[in-house]
Amino acid sequence: MRVSDLTIDRIYANSLIRQAEYKMQDNHFHFYYEIYYLRQGECQMYISDRQYHMTGGDFLVIPPREIHINQYTTACERINVYFRQSDMFQDDQLIYPQLAENLMKPGITHIPSAYRSSVESLLERMLQEELIDDSATPEMMSLLFRQLLLDIARYGIHRENTAPAFNEANKEILEAVQYIKEHYNQTLNLEKMANLAGLSMTYFSRKFHQVTGMGMKEFLTYIRLSNAEKELLSTNHSITEVALNCGFSNSNYFKDAFKKTYGMSPKTYRKSRVTDLMTHQSVINAEKTQSTDTYSDLSEGT
């Protein structure tokens, strides 16, 4: 797959089988959209500070620059489709506006088993097209992608509240996860969290990893980075202020952790995102202007 760290040159698809023993080394993100389809199995996906429990027939859309990591509960077969924002447009207009809006909402879209063969046949055709990979492939992938979106809209059942049901056996860990999400900007360590859970540090550490797929320290950094990214884009706070507000002990540690995950410094990331948002807003403004002009033309003709 011809994918760089920054962009892709067309729509791509791939498929992988993962065993329950497989562990992702690090959380990561992309500069493009990812459709994650779980064909069979069970897994837990963390996207920013949201947790999703996925089973066979579930779709998730992962937006650009959203940190995510996956924990495989059982052996899983998954299919991924990667696309750019421009792939959602034709002649400078958003294709299927309402569909696109629903698709981008946080949450899982489930395809009932009765309709799964229709959706999966499209995904299989996209995987086959990857093997052909000739001059017609970009246009063919675009056509299949649009049909896939329509099928997801036609058959899919969207649900936003997708966290695992409360499990009494994991009560202490789930409460610790919630505590970290609410107190990420405070001084937290393994000893404190184990004491709050009423467990030994060794047992707490092992069980935390079993439930979340991450170590406690890794999960804490993950939550802090997710909140730091939001603060970078929504405020004029300095890098040091963002670091301290999100619980990092100093700005140098924050910069290193941020760059490891996002591939660039917080300052560069902020600048690049501002440019992206300005470009996106210009597209929206152009659409509004075009709609107004169309309305004026119709009014003058009546």
ZALOVO-259563 format. One record per residue: x, z, y of N, C-alpha, C in turn; residue in three letters. Coordinates in steps of 0.2 Angstrom, whole numbers, padded with zeros to 4 digits, always signed. Each point is the difference from the previous one (the first is absolute). Layout:
N
XZYXZYXZYALA/...
END
This chain:
302
+0004+0000-0006-0004+0000+0006+0004+0000+0006MET/-0001-0005+0005+0005+0000+0006-0003+0004+0005ARG/+0002+0007-0001-0002+0005+0005+0006+0003+0003VAL/+0000+0000+0007+0006+0004+0003-0003+0007+0002SER/+0005+0004+0003-0002+0006+0002-0005+0000+0006ASP/-0001-0005+0003-0004-0001+0006-0006-0004-0001LEU/+0000-0005-0003-0006-0004+0000+0000-0004-0007THR/-0005-0004-0001-0001-0005-0005-0002-0006+0003ILE/+0001-0006-0004-0001-0006+0003-0007-0004-0003ASP/-0003+0004-0004-0007-0002-0002-0003+0005-0004ARG/-0006-0001-0003-0003+0005-0005+0003+0000-0006ILE/+0001+0006-0003+0004+0001-0006-0004+0004-0005TYR/+0001+0000-0006-0003+0004-0005+0005+0002-0006ALA/-0001+0006-0003+0004+0001-0005-0004+0005-0005ASN/+0003+0001-0006-0003+0005-0004+0005+0004-0004SER/-0001+0006-0001+0004+0005-0004-0003+0005-0004LEU/+0003+0002-0005-0003+0005-0005+0005+0006+0001ILE/-0003+0006+0002+0004+0006+0000-0002+0005-0005ARG/+0005+0003-0003-0002+0006-0004-0001+0006+0004GLN/-0003+0005-0003-0001+0006+0003+0006+0004+0002ALA/+0005-0001-0004+0007+0003+0002+0003-0003+0006GLU/-0002-0006+0002+0004-0003+0006-0002+0004+0006TYR/+0006+0001+0004-0001+0004+0006+0003-0005+0006LYS/-0004-0001+0005+0003-0003+0006+0005+0004+0003MET/+0006-0003+0002+0006+0004+0002-0002+0003+0007GLN/-0003-0004+0005-0001+0002+0007-0007-0003+0002ASP/-0003+0003+0005-0006-0003+0003+0003-0005+0004ASN/-0004-0005+0002+0002-0006+0004-0005-0003+0003HIS/+0001-0006+0004-0005-0003+0004+0002-0008+0000PHE/-0005-0004+0002+0002-0007+0001-0002-0002+0007HIS/+0002-0006+0002-0002-0002+0007-0006-0005-0001PHE/-0003+0000-0005-0006-0005-0002-0005+0004-0004TYR/-0006-0003-0001-0005+0003-0003+0001+0000-0008TYR/-0002+0005-0003+0000+0000-0008-0007+0001-0003GLU/-0002-0004-0004-0006+0002-0004+0002+0002-0007ILE/-0002+0006-0001+0003+0003-0007-0007+0001-0004TYR/+0001-0004-0006-0006+0000-0004+0002+0003-0007TYR/-0003+0005-0002+0002+0003-0006-0005-0003-0006LEU/+0003-0003-0004-0004-0004-0005-0002+0005-0006ARG/+0005+0004-0002-0002+0005-0005+0005+0006+0001GLN/-0003+0006-0002+0004+0006+0001-0002+0005+0005GLY/+0004+0005+0001-0002+0005+0006+0006+0001+0004GLU/+0000+0001+0006+0005+0002+0004-0002+0004+0007CYS/+0005+0003+0003-0002+0003+0007+0004-0004+0005GLN/-0003-0002+0005+0004-0004+0005-0001+0005+0007MET/+0006+0001+0003+0000+0003+0006+0002-0005+0006TYR/-0004+0000+0005+0001-0005+0005-0001+0004+0007ILE/+0006+0001+0003+0001+0004+0006-0002+0007-0003SER/-0006+0003+0003-0001+0007-0002-0007+0000-0004ASP/-0002-0006-0003-0006+0000-0004+0002-0001-0007ARG/-0004+0003-0005+0001-0001-0007-0005-0003-0003GLN/+0001-0005-0005-0005-0004-0003+0001+0001-0008TYR/-0005+0001-0003+0000+0000-0008-0003-0007-0002HIS/+0004-0004-0003-0002-0006-0002-0001-0001-0007MET/-0005-0004-0002-0001-0002-0007-0001-0007-0001THR/-0001-0003-0006+0000-0007-0001-0006-0003+0004GLY/+0002-0006+0003-0005-0003+0004+0000+0002+0008GLY/+0005+0004+0002+0000+0002+0007+0005-0004+0004ASP/-0002-0001+0006+0004-0004+0005+0002+0005+0006PHE/+0006+0000+0002+0002+0003+0006+0003-0005+0005LEU/-0001+0000+0006+0003-0004+0005+0005+0005+0004VAL/+0007-0002-0001+0005+0005+0004+0002-0004+0006ILE/-0002+0002+0006+0002-0003+0006+0008+0000+0001PRO/+0002-0005+0004+0007+0000+0002+0003+0007+0003PRO/+0006+0002-0002+0003+0006+0003-0003+0006-0002ARG/-0004+0000-0005-0003+0006-0003+0004+0003-0006GLU/+0003+0006+0001+0004+0003-0005-0004+0001-0007ILE/+0002-0002-0005-0004+0001-0007+0005+0001-0006HIS/-0003+0004-0004+0003+0001-0007-0005+0001-0005ILE/+0002-0002-0006-0005+0000-0006+0002+0004-0005ASN/-0004+0004-0003+0001+0004-0006-0004-0003-0006GLN/+0003-0002-0005-0004-0003-0006-0002+0006-0005TYR/-0006+0001-0001-0003+0005-0004+0001-0002-0007THR/-0002-0007-0001+0000-0003-0007+0004-0006+0001THR/+0001-0004-0006+0002-0007+0000-0004-0004+0004ALA/+0002-0004+0005-0004-0004+0005+0002-0007+0000CYS/-0004-0004+0001+0001-0007+0002-0003-0001+0007GLU/+0004-0002+0004-0002-0002+0007+0002-0007+0003ARG/-0004-0002+0004+0001-0007+0003+0000+0001+0008ILE/+0005-0002+0003+0001+0000+0007+0000-0007+0004ASN/-0004+0000+0005+0000-0006+0004+0002+0002+0007VAL/+0005-0003+0003+0003+0001+0006-0001-0005+0005TYR/-0003+0002+0006-0002-0005+0005+0002+0002+0007PHE/+0000-0004+0005+0001+0001+0007-0007+0000+0004ARG/+0001+0003+0006-0006+0000+0004-0002-0007+0002GLN/+0004-0004+0000-0001-0007+0002-0004-0004-0006SER/+0000+0003-0006-0003-0003-0005-0008+0002+0000ASP/-0002+0004+0005-0007+0002+0001-0003-0004+0005MET/+0004-0005+0003-0002-0004+0005+0000-0008-0002PHE/-0005-0003+0003+0000-0008+0000-0002-0002+0007GLN/+0004-0005+0002-0001-0003+0007-0001+0006+0005ASP/+0004+0005+0000+0001+0005+0004-0007+0005+0000ASP/-0004-0001-0005-0005+0004-0001+0000+0004-0007GLN/-0002+0006+0001+0000+0005-0006-0005-0003-0005LEU/+0002-0001-0007-0005-0003-0005-0003+0006-0003ILE/-0007-0001-0001-0004+0006-0003+0001+0006+0004TYR/-0002+0000+0007+0002+0006+0004-0003+0007-0003PRO/-0006+0000-0002-0003+0006-0003+0003+0002-0007GLN/+0002-0005-0004+0003+0002-0006+0007+0003+0002LEU/+0004-0003+0004+0006+0002+0002+0000+0007+0002ALA/-0005+0002+0004-0001+0007+0003-0001+0005-0006GLU/-0004-0002-0004-0002+0004-0006+0006+0001-0004ASN/+0004-0005-0001+0005+0000-0005+0006+0004+0003LEU/+0001+0001+0006+0005+0004+0003-0002+0007+0001MET/-0006+0002-0001-0001+0007+0000+0003+0004-0005LYS/+0003+0006+0002+0003+0004-0005-0005+0002-0006PRO/+0003-0001-0006-0004+0002-0006+0001-0005-0006GLY/-0004+0001-0005+0001-0005-0006-0006-0004-0001ILE/+0001-0006-0002-0006-0005-0001+0000-0001-0008THR/-0005+0002-0003+0000+0000-0008-0004-0006-0002HIS/+0002-0004-0005-0003-0005-0003-0003+0002-0006ILE/-0007+0000-0001-0003+0002-0006+0002-0005-0006PRO/+0000+0003-0006+0003-0004-0006-0004-0006-0001SER/-0006-0001+0002-0004-0006-0001+0002-0006+0004ALA/+0004+0002+0006+0002-0006+0004+0008+0000+0000TYR/+0003+0004-0004+0007+0000+0001+0003-0006-0003ARG/-0002-0004-0004+0003-0006-0003+0000-0005+0005SER/-0005-0001+0005+0000-0005+0005+0006+0002+0005SER/+0001+0006+0002+0005+0002+0005+0007-0001-0004VAL/+0000+0002-0006+0007+0000-0003+0002-0007-0002GLU/-0005-0005-0001+0002-0007-0001+0003-0003+0006SER/-0002+0002+0006+0003-0002+0006+0007+0003+0001LEU/+0001+0006-0002+0007+0003+0001+0004-0003-0005LEU/-0002-0002-0006+0004-0004-0005+0002-0006+0002GLU/-0005-0004+0004+0002-0006+0003+0005+0000+0005ARG/+0000+0006+0004+0005+0001+0005+0007+0001-0004MET/+0000+0004-0005+0006+0001-0004+0003-0006-0003LEU/-0004-0004-0002+0002-0007-0003+0003-0004+0005GLN/-0003+0000+0006+0002-0004+0006+0007+0002+0002GLU/+0002+0006-0001+0006+0003+0001+0006-0004-0004GLU/-0003-0001-0006+0005-0003-0005+0001-0008+0001LEU/-0005-0003+0003+0000-0007+0002+0005+0000+0006ILE/-0002+0003+0006+0004+0001+0006+0003-0007+0002ASP/-0004-0004+0002+0002-0007+0003-0003+0000+0007ASP/+0001-0006+0003-0002-0001+0007-0008+0001+0001SER/-0004+0000-0005-0007+0001+0001-0002+0008-0001ALA/+0005+0004-0002-0001+0007-0002-0003+0004+0006THR/+0003-0001+0006-0002+0004+0006-0008-0001+0001PRO/-0002-0007+0000-0007-0001+0002-0004+0002-0006GLU/+0002-0001-0006-0004+0003-0006-0001+0007+0000MET/+0005+0004+0002+0000+0007+0000-0005+0002+0006MET/+0000-0003+0005-0004+0001+0006-0008-0001-0002SER/-0001-0005-0004-0007-0001-0002-0002+0005-0005LEU/+0004+0002-0005-0002+0005-0005+0000+0007+0003LEU/+0004+0001+0005-0001+0006+0004-0006+0001+0003PHE/-0003-0005+0003-0006+0000+0004-0006+0001-0005ARG/+0001-0003-0006-0006+0001-0005+0001+0007-0003GLN/+0006+0003+0000+0000+0006-0003-0003+0005+0005LEU/+0001-0001+0007-0003+0005+0004-0008-0001+0000LEU/-0003-0006-0001-0007+0000-0001-0002+0003-0006LEU/+0003+0000-0006-0002+0003-0006+0001+0008+0001ASP/+0005+0002+0003+0000+0007+0001-0006+0003+0004ILE/-0002-0004+0006-0005+0001+0004-0007+0000-0004ALA/+0000-0005-0005-0007-0001-0003-0001+0005-0006ARG/+0006+0002-0003-0001+0005-0006+0002+0007+0001TYR/+0004+0001+0005+0004+0006+0001-0005+0006+0003GLY/+0002+0006-0002-0004+0006+0002+0005+0004+0004ILE/+0000+0001+0006+0005+0003+0004-0002+0008+0000HIS/+0005+0004+0000+0000+0007+0001+0006+0003+0003ARG/-0001+0004+0005+0005+0002+0004+0003+0007-0002GLU/-0004+0004-0003+0002+0007-0003+0002-0001-0007ASN/+0007-0001-0001+0002-0002-0006+0005+0005-0003THR/+0001+0006+0003+0005+0005-0002-0003+0003-0007ALA/+0005+0002-0005-0003+0002-0006-0004+0006+0001PRO/-0005+0001-0005-0004+0006+0001+0004+0006-0001ALA/-0003+0005+0003+0004+0007+0000+0001+0002-0008PHE/+0006+0001-0002+0001+0002-0007+0003+0007+0000ASN/-0004+0005-0003+0002+0007+0000+0007+0001-0002GLU/+0002-0004-0005+0007+0001-0003+0005-0002+0005ALA/-0001-0004+0005+0004-0002+0005-0001+0003+0007ASN/-0004+0006+0000-0003+0003+0006+0006+0001+0005LYS/+0005+0004-0003+0005+0002+0005+0004-0006+0003GLU/+0001-0005-0004+0004-0006+0003-0004-0004+0005ILE/-0007-0001-0001-0004-0003+0004-0001+0004+0007LEU/+0000+0006-0001+0000+0004+0006+0006+0000+0004GLU/+0006+0000-0004+0007-0001+0004+0000-0007+0003ALA/-0002-0005-0003+0000-0007+0003-0004+0000+0007VAL/-0006+0004+0000-0004+0000+0006+0003+0004+0005GLN/+0003+0005-0002+0004+0005+0005+0006-0004+0003TYR/+0003-0004-0004+0006-0004+0003-0003-0005+0005ILE/-0006-0003-0001-0003-0005+0004-0002+0003+0007LYS/-0002+0006+0000-0002+0004+0005+0005+0003+0004GLU/+0006+0002-0003+0005+0004+0003+0007-0003+0000HIS/+0000-0007-0001+0006-0004-0001+0005+0001+0006TYR/-0002+0002+0006+0004+0001+0006+0003+0007+0000ASN/-0001+0004-0005+0003+0007+0000+0006+0000-0005GLN/+0003+0005+0000+0006+0001-0005-0003+0002-0007THR/+0001-0005-0005-0002+0000-0006+0005-0001-0005LEU/+0001+0004-0006+0005-0001-0005-0003+0002-0007ASN/+0003-0002-0005-0002+0001-0007-0002+0007-0001LEU/+0004+0005+0003-0001+0007-0002-0007+0002+0004GLU/-0001-0002+0006-0006+0002+0003-0006-0003-0003LYS/+0000-0006-0002-0006-0003-0003-0001+0003-0007MET/+0005+0001-0004-0001+0003-0006-0003+0007+0000ALA/+0002+0004+0005-0003+0007+0002-0007-0001+0002ASN/-0002-0005+0004-0007-0001+0002-0004-0002-0006LEU/+0003-0003-0005-0004-0002-0006+0000+0005-0005ALA/+0004+0005+0001+0001+0006-0005+0003-0002-0007GLY/+0005-0005+0001+0003-0003-0006+0008+0001+0001LEU/+0004+0000-0005+0007+0000+0000+0002-0007+0003SER/+0006+0000+0004+0002-0006+0003+0001-0005-0006MET/+0003+0001-0005+0001-0005-0006-0006-0003-0002THR/-0005+0005-0002-0007-0003-0002-0003-0004+0005TYR/+0000+0003+0006-0004-0004+0006+0004-0007+0001PHE/+0006+0000+0000+0004-0006+0001-0002-0005-0005SER/+0000+0002-0006-0002-0005-0006-0007-0002+0000ARG/-0004+0004+0002-0008-0001+0000-0001-0005+0006LYS/+0003+0002+0005-0002-0004+0006+0002-0007-0001PHE/+0006-0002-0003+0002-0006-0002-0005-0004-0005HIS/-0002+0004-0005-0005-0003-0005-0006-0002+0004GLN/-0003+0004+0004-0006-0001+0004+0000-0006+0005VAL/+0005+0000+0004+0001-0004+0006+0004-0006-0002THR/+0005+0000-0005+0005-0005-0001+0006+0000+0005GLY/+0000+0005+0004+0006+0001+0004+0002+0008+0000MET/+0006+0001+0002+0003+0007+0001-0003+0003+0006GLY/-0001+0006+0001-0003+0003+0005+0004-0002+0007MET/+0006+0000+0000+0004-0001+0006-0001-0008+0002LYS/+0000-0004-0006-0001-0007+0002-0007-0001+0003GLU/-0005+0003-0003-0007+0000+0002-0001+0002+0008PHE/+0004+0005+0001+0000+0003+0007+0003-0005+0005LEU/+0005-0003-0002+0003-0005+0004-0004-0006+0001THR/-0003-0002-0005-0005-0005+0000-0006+0001+0005TYR/-0003+0006+0000-0005+0001+0004+0002+0001+0007ILE/+0006+0003+0001+0003+0000+0007+0001-0007+0003ARG/+0003-0004-0004+0002-0007+0002-0007-0004+0002LEU/-0005+0001-0004-0006-0003+0001-0003+0002+0007SER/+0000+0006+0002-0002+0003+0006+0004-0002+0006ASN/+0007+0000-0002+0005-0003+0005-0001-0007+0002ALA/-0002-0004-0004-0001-0007+0001-0006-0001+0005GLU/-0005+0004-0002-0006+0000+0005+0001+0002+0007LYS/+0004+0006+0000+0002+0002+0007+0004-0004+0004GLU/+0005-0004-0004+0004-0005+0004-0004-0005+0003LEU/-0006-0002-0003-0004-0006+0002-0005+0002+0005LEU/-0002+0007+0000-0006+0002+0004+0002+0004+0006SER/+0007+0002+0001+0002+0004+0005+0006-0003+0003THR/+0002+0003+0006+0007-0002+0003+0005+0005-0001ASN/-0001+0004-0005+0005+0006-0002+0006-0003-0001HIS/+0006+0003+0001+0006-0002-0001+0001+0001-0008SER/+0005-0003-0003+0002+0000-0007+0001+0007-0002ILE/+0003+0004+0004+0002+0007-0001-0007+0004+0000THR/-0004-0001+0004-0007+0003+0001-0004-0001-0007GLU/+0000-0007-0002-0004-0002-0006+0003+0004-0006VAL/+0007+0000+0000+0003+0004-0006-0002+0007+0000ALA/+0001+0003+0005-0002+0008+0000-0007+0001-0001LEU/-0005-0004+0003-0007+0000-0001-0002+0000-0007ASN/+0004-0004-0004-0002-0002-0006+0003+0004-0006CYS/+0004+0005+0003+0003+0005-0005+0007-0001-0002GLY/+0003-0005+0003+0007-0002-0002+0005+0005+0004PHE/+0005+0003-0003+0004+0005+0003+0004-0003+0006SER/+0002-0007-0001+0004-0003+0006-0002-0007+0000ASN/+0002-0004+0005-0002-0007+0001+0005-0004-0004SER/+0006+0002-0002+0004-0004-0004-0002-0001-0007ASN/-0003+0006-0003-0002+0000-0006-0007-0004-0001TYR/-0004+0000+0006-0006-0004+0000+0002-0007+0000PHE/+0005-0002+0004+0002-0007+0001+0002-0003-0007LYS/+0004+0004-0003+0003-0002-0007-0006-0001-0005ASP/-0005+0005+0000-0005-0001-0005-0005-0005+0002ALA/-0001-0001+0006-0005-0006+0003+0003-0007-0002PHE/+0007+0000+0001+0003-0007-0001+0000-0001-0008LYS/+0001+0005-0004+0000-0001-0007-0006-0003-0003LYS/-0006+0002+0003-0006-0002-0002-0003-0006+0004THR/+0001-0001+0006-0002-0005+0004+0005-0006+0001TYR/+0006+0001-0002+0005-0005+0001+0002-0001+0007GLY/-0001+0004+0005+0002-0001+0007-0001+0007+0003MET/+0003+0001+0006+0000+0006+0003-0007+0001+0003SER/-0002+0006+0002-0006+0002+0003-0001-0004+0007PRO/+0005-0001+0004+0000-0003+0006-0001-0008-0001LYS/+0003-0003-0005-0001-0007-0001-0007-0001-0003THR/-0002+0005-0004-0007-0001-0003-0005+0000+0005TYR/+0000+0005+0005-0004+0000+0005-0001-0006+0004ARG/+0006-0003+0002+0000-0006+0003-0003-0006-0003LYS/+0002+0000-0007-0003-0006-0004-0008+0001-0001SER/-0002+0006-0001-0007+0001+0000-0004-0002+0006ARG/+0003+0002+0006-0004-0001+0006+0000-0008+0001VAL/+0005-0004-0002-0001-0007+0000-0005-0003-0004THR/+0000+0003-0007-0005-0002-0004-0007+0001+0002ASP/-0001+0006+0003-0007+0002+0003-0002-0004+0006LEU/+0005-0002+0004-0002-0004+0006-0002-0007-0003MET/+0004-0003-0005-0002-0006-0003-0007+0000-0003THR/-0001+0005-0004-0007+0001-0003-0005+0000+0006HIS/+0001+0004+0005-0005+0001+0005-0001-0007+0004GLN/+0005-0004+0001-0001-0007+0003-0004-0004-0004SER/+0000+0000-0007-0004-0004-0005-0007+0003+0001VAL/-0001+0006+0001-0007+0003+0001-0003-0003+0006ILE/+0004+0001+0005-0002-0002+0007-0002-0008+0000ASN/+0004-0004-0003-0001-0007-0001-0007-0001-0003ALA/-0001+0004-0005-0007-0001-0004-0006+0001+0004GLU/+0001+0006+0004-0005+0002+0005-0001-0005+0005LYS/+0005-0003+0003-0001-0005+0005-0003-0006-0003THR/+0002-0002-0006-0003-0006-0003-0007+0001-0001GLN/-0002+0006-0003-0007+0002-0001-0004-0001+0007SER/+0003+0003+0005-0004+0000+0007-0001-0007+0002THR/+0005-0005-0001+0000-0007+0002-0005-0003-0004ASP/-0001+0001-0006-0005-0003-0005-0007+0002+0003THR/-0001+0007+0001-0006+0002+0003-0002-0003+0006TYR/+0005-0001+0005-0002-0003+0006-0002-0008-0001SER/+0004-0003-0005-0002-0007-0001-0007-0001-0003ASP/-0002+0005-0004-0006+0000-0003-0006+0001+0005LEU/+0002+0005+0005-0005+0002+0005-0001-0006+0005SER/+0005-0004+0001+0000-0005+0005-0004-0006-0003GLU/+0000+0000-0007-0003-0006-0003-0008+0001-0002GLY/-0002+0007+0002-0007+0001-0002-0004-0001+0006THR/
END
